[in-house]
Amino acid sequence: MSLTAWARVFRAEDSEGRPVVVKRTATQRRNAEAMADWTRRAAAAGLPVVAPCVLGSENPQQVGADWWVVYPWVDGTPYDGTLEEVRLAGDLLGRQHALHIDASALRPYRWPDVDEAEVADVLERLAAKVPDITVLRALAARWTSTSLPALQAADLPVAGVTSDYKANNLIFTAAGPVIVDPDNGGLEPRLFDLALAVVLFHNECPRAPGRLFNAEEWTVFRDAYAAHVQLSEQERDLWPAALDHMLWDEGSWTLDDNADDAWIDPRQGAFLRDLATARPDRYLLA
């Protein structure tokens, strides 16, 4: 029985009876081993992130066509939506982006291909789900014509990231939150990772509010992050474009991928409807 409906993740025991988590990781050996190495060095540097357990065999290792990794089990509680948890999450993301360890072996960021016909198809499908498609149409137009080209022309600072920094992937312990699902990560613009947290932090999290960050939560998250990372002038200028990029590239996919039962679910449906109407000016940088 998987611990989550969205991935193959299982609780197990190691040879000494200690609880562990067994999960499918990156699809290629190079990426799986690079992420394992990065998490080990990040954990050694003091970042609270799970790293592969030391076993009597390779970890990660290939089983059939898939690569699997064994992580230690983390005792703690899931995100409950408190303002202190929001602050701790922003602080942890800032600490991650400020790490001074080599992340060059991680997979590089892959820019999406702009296919105007595909964008039109997505908007047509979303029109059947979203009460008002106006905001999404304007977003798609900005993304294709202005925001994505501006980002591609920039030389943005990169960092080792999990590329999936959201409430579901944090376990809160007495010492603070721990990142428990780093496997999607790579070497990416840190601005995108911050914007992705804005867009999807509360996605698919049963105990989170059915919305994106409100104004107070964003201020607390942003300021905790900024205690560790000073964004460049270029990053600050391109922040609205980065939000556009994540709102369309990740947000529209999330809206399109969620089935009808998610849209009628009181919590997840409310989150999706808020996501469909989110604008960059809700999340300013002080």
C-alpha positions as CSV (number, residue, x, y, z in Angstrom):
1,M,0.0,0.0,0.0
2,S,1.6,3.2,-1.2
3,L,1.9,6.1,1.4
4,T,0.6,8.5,-1.3
5,A,-1.7,8.2,-4.2
6,W,0.6,10.3,-6.5
7,A,3.8,8.2,-6.3
8,R,5.1,4.7,-5.4
9,V,6.2,5.3,-1.8
10,F,6.3,2.5,0.8
11,R,7.1,2.1,4.5
12,A,9.4,-0.8,5.3
13,E,12.2,-1.9,7.7
14,D,15.9,-2.3,7.1
15,S,17.8,-5.4,8.1
16,E,18.0,-4.1,11.7
17,G,14.3,-3.5,12.0
18,R,14.5,0.4,11.7
19,P,11.7,2.0,9.7
20,V,12.6,3.3,6.3
21,V,10.9,4.6,3.2
22,V,11.3,2.9,-0.1
23,K,10.4,5.0,-3.2
24,R,10.9,5.2,-6.9
25,T,13.4,7.9,-7.7
26,A,14.8,9.4,-10.9
27,T,14.3,7.5,-14.2
28,Q,18.0,7.6,-15.2
29,R,21.0,6.2,-13.2
30,R,23.0,9.5,-13.7
31,N,20.2,11.6,-12.2
32,A,19.4,9.2,-9.4
33,E,23.1,9.0,-8.3
34,A,23.6,12.8,-8.6
35,M,20.5,13.5,-6.4
36,A,21.7,10.9,-3.8
37,D,25.1,12.6,-3.7
38,W,23.7,16.1,-3.4
39,T,21.3,15.1,-0.6
40,R,24.1,13.4,1.3
41,R,26.3,16.5,1.0
42,A,23.4,18.8,1.8
43,A,22.6,16.8,4.9
44,A,26.2,16.8,6.0
45,A,26.2,20.6,5.6
46,G,23.3,20.9,8.0
47,L,20.3,21.1,5.7
48,P,17.4,18.9,7.1
49,V,16.8,16.7,4.1
50,V,16.5,13.0,3.8
51,A,19.5,11.3,2.3
52,P,19.8,7.6,1.1
53,C,20.4,5.2,4.0
54,V,23.7,3.3,4.2
55,L,22.8,-0.3,3.2
56,G,24.6,-3.6,2.5
57,S,23.8,-2.9,-1.2
58,E,23.8,0.0,-3.6
59,N,21.4,2.8,-2.7
60,P,19.9,4.0,-5.0
61,Q,19.7,0.9,-7.1
62,Q,17.9,-0.4,-10.2
63,V,15.0,-2.9,-9.9
64,G,13.6,-3.9,-13.2
65,A,13.3,-0.8,-15.4
66,D,13.0,1.6,-12.4
67,W,15.5,3.2,-10.0
68,W,14.6,3.0,-6.3
69,V,16.0,4.7,-3.2
70,V,15.7,3.9,0.5
71,Y,15.4,6.9,2.9
72,P,15.2,6.9,6.7
73,W,11.8,7.3,8.2
74,V,11.2,10.8,9.7
75,D,9.0,10.9,12.8
76,G,7.0,14.1,12.9
77,T,3.8,15.7,11.9
78,P,2.4,16.9,8.6
79,Y,1.8,20.6,7.7
80,D,-1.1,22.0,9.6
81,G,-1.3,25.5,8.0
82,T,-0.1,27.5,11.0
83,L,1.8,30.8,10.4
84,E,4.8,29.4,12.3
85,E,5.0,26.5,9.9
86,V,4.8,28.9,7.0
87,R,7.7,30.9,8.5
88,L,9.8,27.7,9.1
89,A,9.1,26.6,5.5
90,G,10.3,29.9,4.1
91,D,13.4,29.8,6.3
92,L,14.2,26.3,5.1
93,L,13.8,27.1,1.4
94,G,16.2,30.1,1.9
95,R,18.7,27.9,3.7
96,Q,18.5,25.4,0.8
97,H,19.1,28.1,-1.9
98,A,22.0,29.5,0.2
99,L,23.9,26.2,0.4
100,H,27.5,26.4,-0.7
101,I,27.9,22.9,-2.1
102,D,28.5,21.8,-5.7
103,A,25.3,21.0,-7.4
104,S,26.6,20.9,-11.0
105,A,26.0,17.1,-11.4
106,L,22.2,17.6,-11.0
107,R,20.1,17.6,-14.1
108,P,19.9,21.0,-15.7
109,Y,16.7,23.0,-16.1
110,R,14.7,22.1,-19.2
111,W,12.9,25.0,-20.8
112,P,9.4,24.2,-22.1
113,D,8.7,24.3,-25.8
114,V,6.1,27.0,-26.7
115,D,3.4,25.4,-28.9
116,E,0.6,27.9,-29.4
117,A,-1.8,25.2,-30.6
118,E,-1.1,23.2,-27.4
119,V,-1.6,26.4,-25.3
120,A,-5.0,26.9,-27.0
121,D,-6.0,23.3,-26.4
122,V,-5.1,23.6,-22.7
123,L,-7.3,26.8,-22.4
124,E,-10.1,25.1,-24.2
125,R,-10.0,22.1,-21.7
126,L,-9.8,24.5,-18.7
127,A,-12.7,26.5,-19.9
128,A,-14.9,23.5,-19.1
129,K,-13.5,23.4,-15.5
130,V,-12.8,27.0,-14.5
131,P,-15.8,29.3,-13.8
132,D,-14.0,32.3,-15.3
133,I,-11.1,31.7,-17.8
134,T,-10.3,35.3,-18.3
135,V,-7.3,35.4,-16.0
136,L,-5.8,32.2,-17.5
137,R,-6.2,33.6,-21.0
138,A,-4.3,36.8,-20.1
139,L,-1.7,34.7,-18.3
140,A,-1.1,32.5,-21.4
141,A,-0.8,35.5,-23.6
142,R,1.8,37.1,-21.3
143,W,3.7,33.9,-20.9
144,T,4.2,33.2,-24.6
145,S,4.8,36.8,-25.7
146,T,6.7,38.4,-22.9
147,S,7.5,36.5,-19.7
148,L,9.1,33.4,-21.0
149,P,11.3,35.2,-23.6
150,A,12.5,37.6,-21.0
151,L,13.4,34.8,-18.6
152,Q,15.2,32.8,-21.4
153,A,17.3,35.9,-22.2
154,A,18.4,36.4,-18.6
155,D,21.3,34.8,-16.8
156,L,19.6,33.9,-13.6
157,P,21.5,32.4,-10.5
158,V,20.9,28.7,-10.1
159,A,20.9,26.4,-7.1
160,G,20.4,22.8,-6.2
161,V,16.6,22.5,-5.7
162,T,14.0,19.8,-5.1
163,S,11.8,21.4,-7.8
164,D,8.7,20.3,-5.7
165,Y,8.9,22.4,-2.6
166,K,5.5,22.2,-1.1
167,A,3.7,21.4,2.2
168,N,3.2,17.7,1.3
169,N,7.0,17.2,1.1
170,L,7.8,18.6,4.5
171,I,7.6,16.7,7.9
172,F,7.7,19.0,10.9
173,T,9.8,17.7,13.8
174,A,10.7,19.3,17.1
175,A,13.9,20.6,15.4
176,G,11.9,22.0,12.5
177,P,10.8,20.9,9.0
178,V,12.6,18.1,7.1
179,I,12.4,17.8,3.3
180,V,11.3,14.2,2.6
181,D,10.9,14.1,-1.2
182,P,13.9,15.6,-3.0
183,D,13.9,13.3,-6.0
184,N,12.5,15.6,-8.6
185,G,15.3,18.1,-8.1
186,G,17.9,19.6,-10.3
187,L,20.1,22.6,-10.9
188,E,17.6,25.3,-11.7
189,P,17.1,29.1,-11.3
190,R,16.4,29.7,-7.7
191,L,13.8,32.3,-8.6
192,F,11.7,29.6,-10.3
193,D,11.9,27.4,-7.2
194,L,10.7,30.3,-5.0
195,A,7.8,31.1,-7.5
196,L,6.9,27.4,-7.6
197,A,6.4,27.5,-3.8
198,V,4.0,30.4,-4.2
199,V,2.0,28.5,-6.8
200,L,1.9,24.9,-5.4
201,F,2.8,25.0,-1.7
202,H,-0.8,24.1,-0.6
203,N,-1.5,21.7,-3.5
204,E,-2.8,18.3,-2.6
205,C,-2.2,18.9,1.1
206,P,-5.3,17.7,3.2
207,R,-4.6,19.9,6.2
208,A,-3.6,23.1,4.3
209,P,-6.1,25.8,3.5
210,G,-7.9,25.5,0.1
211,R,-6.0,28.4,-1.5
212,L,-2.5,29.7,-2.3
213,F,-0.7,31.8,0.3
214,N,-2.7,34.8,1.6
215,A,-1.1,38.2,2.1
216,E,0.1,37.5,5.7
217,E,1.4,34.0,4.9
218,W,3.3,35.3,1.8
219,T,4.9,38.1,3.8
220,V,6.0,35.7,6.5
221,F,7.3,33.1,4.0
222,R,9.1,35.7,1.9
223,D,10.8,37.5,4.8
224,A,12.0,34.2,6.3
225,Y,13.4,33.2,2.9
226,A,15.1,36.7,2.5
227,A,17.0,36.2,5.8
228,H,19.2,33.8,3.9
229,V,19.1,34.9,0.2
230,Q,19.6,38.3,-1.3
231,L,18.0,38.3,-4.7
232,S,19.8,40.1,-7.4
233,E,18.4,43.2,-9.1
234,Q,17.7,41.2,-12.2
235,E,15.9,38.5,-10.2
236,R,13.8,41.2,-8.5
237,D,12.9,42.8,-11.9
238,L,12.0,39.4,-13.4
239,W,10.0,38.2,-10.4
240,P,6.6,38.9,-12.0
241,A,7.8,37.0,-15.1
242,A,8.9,34.1,-13.0
243,L,5.5,33.9,-11.3
244,D,3.9,34.0,-14.8
245,H,6.1,31.1,-15.8
246,M,5.3,28.9,-12.9
247,L,1.6,29.8,-12.9
248,W,1.4,28.7,-16.5
249,D,4.0,26.0,-16.8
250,E,3.2,24.3,-13.5
251,G,-0.1,25.8,-12.6
252,S,-2.0,25.2,-15.8
253,W,-0.7,21.6,-15.9
254,T,-2.0,21.1,-12.3
255,L,-5.4,22.5,-13.2
256,D,-5.6,20.4,-16.3
257,D,-4.3,17.2,-14.6
258,N,-6.7,17.2,-11.7
259,A,-9.8,15.0,-12.4
260,D,-13.4,15.9,-11.7
261,D,-13.4,14.4,-8.2
262,A,-10.6,16.8,-7.2
263,W,-12.5,19.8,-8.5
264,I,-15.6,18.9,-6.4
265,D,-13.5,18.2,-3.3
266,P,-14.1,21.0,-0.9
267,R,-10.4,21.7,-0.1
268,Q,-8.7,20.7,-3.3
269,G,-11.4,22.3,-5.5
270,A,-11.1,25.6,-3.6
271,F,-7.3,25.5,-4.1
272,L,-7.7,24.9,-7.8
273,R,-10.2,27.7,-8.3
274,D,-7.9,30.1,-6.4
275,L,-4.9,28.9,-8.6
276,A,-7.0,29.6,-11.7
277,T,-7.4,33.2,-10.7
278,A,-4.0,34.0,-9.1
279,R,-2.2,37.1,-10.4
280,P,1.5,38.0,-9.9
281,D,0.6,41.2,-8.2
282,R,-0.6,39.2,-5.2
283,Y,3.0,38.3,-4.3
284,L,5.2,41.3,-4.3
285,L,8.8,41.4,-3.2
286,A,9.3,44.0,-0.5
